[in-house]
Amino acid sequence: MAESQSNARLRADAGAPTSGVIHIRTRLTADFTVISNALAQRRGSAVTIGVATYILSLPDGSPISIAALCEHFEEGEILISRALRELERAGYLERRRERGPGGHIRTRTFFRSVPEGCDARPSKDSEPSGVAPAPVPGPASAPAPEAPPSSLADADPRAVAVLASLRHVDSRLLLSGQDVARLAPAVAQ
């Protein structure tokens, strides 16, 4: 039998893909942000991924109000606010209303590189500056609070953990911080 011969050219680099993206990577040693693939590749709005990436690149204390984000992006208030709500539902963004000095109500915003409840272990510097880490739920030995807590910080941490984990059972059970603070006493009992 005759040997089969091919007129097709041999590929020069057998390891390179024949289609799709070919990455040309540069090792960065300064001015970069680490972003999880879960965030970068999540389904949904590209605006949401862009807003999340931008927020992660900012230093602590930077303003991320809708107005501040609209100054940076070309998208308008509606798309920016929609992106923030999507990030909040996904567990990346948390807004807490707190009473500050002098009784003024303010909103503090926390942004996670990995959504709350994800299996990833937080690094030792994952907590915001000046904020103590949330207590780890322990055995059910503490009594339930007598009066409803005025904020999420006053709620029983074990009850908060139970209520926050409900969204993993059914995504429709995503509760706001206010709802968790209101329901925590009943769950603690």
N, C-alpha and C positions, 0 to 999 in steps of 0.2 A: 504494500500500500504506500501511496505517496504521502509525504508529510504535508499537513495543511499549513499554508502560509497566509499571513494576514497582511493586508496593506495598511492597516490602522497603525498610527504612530504610537509609540510607547509613551506613557506619561513620564515626565521627568521626575516628578515628586509623587511617589505612590501614596504618601500619607496625606496629601492635600485633597480637600473635597473638590468634586467636579462642579458643584453648584452651591448656591447659598453663600452665606457670609464667610469670609476668611478674615480672622482677627489679626491685626497688627498691633501688638501690645507694647506699651511702654511702662516700665516699672516706675511707679510714682513714689516719691519719698516725702513729699510735702504737698499741702493744699489739695487734698483729695478726701472723698467721703466714701465709706463702705456702705453698700446697699445690698440687702438680701435679694436673692433671686426671686423669692416669693413676692416681694414688692415690685421689683423691676419687671417681672413677667406676669403679674396678675392680670386677669381679665377685667375689662371695664374701660373706663375713660383714660385716654392718654394724658388728658389734662390732670387727672387725679394723680397719676404716676409722676408727672412733672412737678406738681405742687409738693408731693411728698418728698421727692428728691431734693427740691430746693429747701424745704424746711429742714431736712436732715443735714444739709450743708451749712446751716446758719449756726452761729455760736449761741449758747444759752443767753436768754434775756432779749433776743431779737424780737421785734414785733412781728406777729403773723396774723394780724387782723385782716379782714377781707380788704379793707382799704390799703393796708401795707402790701398785701400780695398783688393787688391790682396795679400798684405803682411799678411792680417788677414785671408782671406778665401783661401781655396784650389782651388776654381774655378779660371779659367783664365780670361784674359782681355776681351775676347769676351762675356762670360756670365755675367761678372760684368757690362760691358758697356751696355749690353742689359737690365739688371735689372734697371740700372739708367735711361735709356730711357723710360722703362715701368713706372717707378715711376714719371717721368716728364710728360708723357702723362696722367697719372691718377690724376695729380694735387698735388702730395705730394712734389715733388722736383722742385725747380726753380733755374735756373742758370742765373745770370745777368752779362753781361759784362759791366764794369764800368771803367771810366778813373780815376785813382788814382793820388796822388800827383806826380808832375814831369811829368805828361802826360802818364804814363805807363798804359796800358790796363790790367785789371785783371778780373778774374771771381769770383764773390761772389756766394755762394751756400746757399740757404735757404731750410729748410726741415720742412714741416708741419706735425703735428700729425693727422690732419684731412685735406683732400684735399681742395684746394681753391674752394670757391663757395658752399661748403657743408653748411647745415643749422646749424651746431653746432656753438655755441657762443664761441669765443676765450676767454681764461682766461686773467686776467689783465697782466700776465707775458708772454703772448704768443708771443709778439713781441721780436725780437732779441735785445740784449743789444745795446744801443746807437742808435737805429733806431726808428724814430717816427712812430706811427701807420699811415697806409694809410688813406687819407681823405675819409670820407663817401660821396658818391655822393649826391648832393642836387638838388634843382630845377635848371632847365636849364636857368640860367641868365647870366653866364659868357660868354664873347665873345670867338669865336674860335681863336686859336693861328694863327698868321700871317704866320710864317715859320714852316716847319715840325720840331717837337721836335727832339733833338739830342739823347735823351734816353727816356725810359719809365717813368722816374721820372719827365721829363718835360712835359709829355702829360697831357691833360685834364682828371682828374680822372673819370668824368662821362662817357666820351667816352671809357676809359679803362675798366670800369665796364661793359658797353654794349658789347664791343668786347670780354671780358673774359667770359661773360655769354653765348655766342653763342654755346660753346661746350655742354651746357645743352640741347640745341635744337637739335643739331646734332653733334655726337662725331667727325665727320670729320672736324668740324669747329674749332678745337683746333689750336690756333694761337701762334706763338712764340712771345716773348717779342719784338723782332725787328719788326715783322709784326704789332703788336699792336701799337707800337710807330709810324710806318709809316702810318697806317690807321686812327689813332685817330683824326687828324685834320679834315678829311673829315666827320667822324662821329659827331664831335663836331659842325660842320656847320649844 
